[in-house]
Amino acid sequence: MTRPLRSRVTSVRANGVDLGIESFGREDDPLVLLVGGTTMLSWSDGLCERLASGGRCVVRYDLRDSGASTTRNPENPAYNLRDLAADAAALVEVLGAGTAHLGGVGVGGMVAQVAALDHPDAFSALTLVGTRPVAPGPVDEDLPDHNPAVMAALFSRTLPDWTDRDAVAAFAASGAAAMGNSPEEVRATAARIWDRTRSNDPAVHQANQLGMVFSRIDCAPRWRGRLGELDVPTLVVHGRADPFFPLGNGETLAAEIPGARLLVLDDMGTALRHTAAAQVAAAMLAL
């Protein structure tokens, strides 16, 4: 791997809101736009650097009410899923790219699906990581839902003092193994998310760490029935050890999106591990 290109952190105005972004690579290279799930740190530095070294301009960004993006009231968001999808399309225009390869992790993968369906001219390829084709709420009968034993264990933990950086990082690490993730990587990411949270409000810190704002937005109408309309090269990446969105969700996405490729990572849970950066970047660059 060549020496990584220097990243640039800033904020841009798109679709009426300020979105925190970080870019890697040369501005005149083809754009890869990475939706946070909910913060941009769902996409590791190493993966972004490998994509940039492969000749892409990589921009990862925070969803509304997370990270460095516009934060108003994460407990009562005044926008819906389609607004978040429109943010992605507006970012492509603001960045002057014409079209972009769009990637989303977890809830960001839901945003990416709707964005590609609602704004097909804005996106030339799609990467969906650890996500499913339905929004929060009752899952379709043919899709595996969250592992109940894992969820019960996670939600029985005592919540930390959200204003205490070390306590928040330790809390995140304590649930990592159950989610199939690396405790060390999760601890480091949680600390970085805490550092990037611009408010001292405990509710904002909690929303940034847990991505709870997404479960509070209006995710209607359903989009699963429209997946057959997607006409772009698509990569579906899913962890075999994912207890939150079990593998059957990724398998269904790959089956219902025409021509999609499924990449299953045996040691992955809900989060992309740093050790998978080279493999995932190579698959994305091949689209």
N, C-alpha and C positions, 0 to 999 in steps of 0.2 A: 504493500500500500504506500502511495506517495505521501509526502507531507501534507496534512490537512490544510485546506484553504481557510483563512481567517474568517470567523463569524462576525456578524454585525447585528446588534440588538437595537430595536427602535419601536415606534408605534405608528400605525397608519390609520387614517380615517376611511372606513368603508361601510356602505349601507347605513350611514348615520351613526355609527359607533366607532370608538377607538379600539383597535385590536393590537395587542402586543405581539410582535413578530421577532424572529431571529432568522437571519439568512446566512447561507453558506455557499461559497462558490462564486462564479462569475455571473454578473447580472444578465449578460447576453446569451447564456446557455439556456436550454429548455427548462421550464419551470416544473419543479415537483413541489406541490403545496400539501403540507401535512397538518391535518386537523388534530388539535389536542383532544385528549380524552380524560379530563376536560382541559388540563394544562398542556402546553407544548412539550413538557418534559416526558410525556408518554413516548416520545421519539428520542432515542438516545443520541448523544453527541456523536458517538462512533458511527452509527448508521447514517446520520446526516453527512458526516465527513466523507464516508465512503461513496455516497451518492454524488456528492460534489466532486470528488476525485474522478468519478466516472463521467464527468461532463454535464452535470446538471446544476442548475441554480435551485437550491433547496431553501424553502421558507416554511418554518414550522410556526404555528401560532396558537394562542390561548383562545378558547371559546369565551363568549361574554360571561361576565361575573366570575372570572377566574384569572389567575396570574396577573399580567400587566394590562389586561383588556378592561374595558368599561365595566365597573362594578357599581351597581345601584342597590339592589335588594335581592340577594341570592335566595332568600327564603320565600320571595313572592315575585318571581320573574315576570316581566310584562312583555314577553315575546314567546314565540313558539318554535317548533322544530324547523318549519319552513323559513323562518327568519334566519336561523343559524345556517341553513343551506344557502340562503341568499347572501349571507356574509361571505361564504367561500367563493361564490361566483363574482361578487363585487371585488374581492381581493385580487382575483386574477386580472380584472380590468385595471384596478389601481396600480398593480405592479407592472402593467404594460406588457403582459405576456401573450395575450391572445387566447391561448389555451394552456392547460396544465394537467399534469399527472396528479391526481388527487388521492391522498392516503388518509385513512382514519383508523384509530385504535379504539376499541370498546364503544362507548357512546359516540365518539367521534366517527366511528365507522357507520353509525346510523345516519349522522349528519351527511357523511360522504355519499351514502346511497341516495338519499333524497336530493342532494345537490346535483348529482349526475343525472338523475331522472328529470328534475325540474329545469335544469340549465344545461342541456346536452351540448350546446355549442361551446361551453366554457371548459370542457374537460376532454382530454384525449386518451386517458387511461385511468384505471382505478385500482387501488390496493386497499383491501379490507382486512383488518387484523383483530382477531379475538372479539368478533361482534356477531350480531344476528339480524335477521330480516324483519323483526318486529320491535316496537318500542317498549319502554318500561310498562309493566302492568301484566295482566294475564297473558301467558304465553300460548301460542297455538298448540293444539293437542299433539301434533306430530313433531314438535321441537322439544328437546330435553331442557328442562328448567334448571334453576340453580340447585346445587347439591344441598339438600335440607340440613344434613348434619354439619356440613362446613358453615353454612349460613348461621345456624343456631350457635355454634361455637364463636364465630366472629362477633355476632351481635350481643353476646353475653358478656363481653369484655367491658371493663370500666373505662369510660371515655377519659382522655387526658385533659389537662389544662391546655386549651388550644393556643394560649399565649406563651407557652413554654416550649421553645424550639426543641430541646433535648427530649422532653416528654412526648412530644408529637412524633418525633423520629423513632423513638423506642416503641410507641404504640403501633406505628405503621409496620415496623420490623416484626413485631410479635404476631402479626397476622399473615405474614408473607408466605411462610411454608405451607399453610393451609390452602393458600390460593395458588400453589405451585410455583411460587416466585422465590428469588434469591433474597434472603433477609438483608444482606449487606447492600445490595443494589437498591432495595426498597427503602432502607434507612437513609441512604445518601440522597435519593430522589426526594423523599419527604422533607429532608432538611433544606434542599434547594427550593422546593415549592414554598416552604415557610419563609425563606429569605426573600422570595420574589413577591410575596403577598403584601400589597401596599397598605392594607388596613390593619389596625390593632384589634379590630372587632373579633371576638372569638367565633361568632357565627360565620364570618367571612373566611377565617382560617379553616374552620371545619368544612365549609363548602368547597374550598380549594383542595383540601386533602382527600375528601371522600367523593367529590363530584356530585353531591346531592342535588344541586340545582337542576340537573337534567331530569330527575324523577319528578320534578315539580312543574315542568313545562307541558304545554299542550302538544302532544305528538300526533294528533289526528291530522289528516286522514291516514289510513293504513297505506303502505307502499309495497308490501310483499308481492301483491298481484301484478305489479308493474315491472318486476325485475326482468322479465323477458324483453322489455323495451330497450334495455341497456345494449349499446352497440359500440362498446370500447373494449380494448384488451383489459382483462381483469385478473388480478391475483388475489386469492383468498389465503390468508395465513392464519393458522389456528394451532393452539397448543393442545397436545393430547392430554395434558394434566390440568386443563382448565375446568374448575368446578363451578364457576360463575355462569359462563356461557359454554356448556359442554360441547365437545367436538361436533356432535350432530348438527349444531347451528351452522358451523362453518361448512360442513358437508352439504347442507341444504342450500346455502348461498351459492356454492360452487356449482351445484346441480341446476339451479334455477336461473343463473346468469349465463346467457349464451357464450360458450367458448371459454368460460373461466377456468383458470388453473388453481388447484388446491395444493398448498404447501403445508404439510403437517409437521410440527416440530415436537419431537418426543419429550423433551425436557422443559417445555414451555407451559406455564399456567395462564394467568390472565395478562401478564406483562411480557413484552419482548425482552429477552435476556441479552446482555451485552455480547455474549459469546455467539449469538445468532446474527450479529450485524452484517458480517460478510456474506452469509448465505442469503439473507433477506435482501440486502442491497443488490446482489447479483441477480436475483429473481426479478426485482423491480426494474433494474436497468434493461432486462431482456424483454420487457413489454413493448 
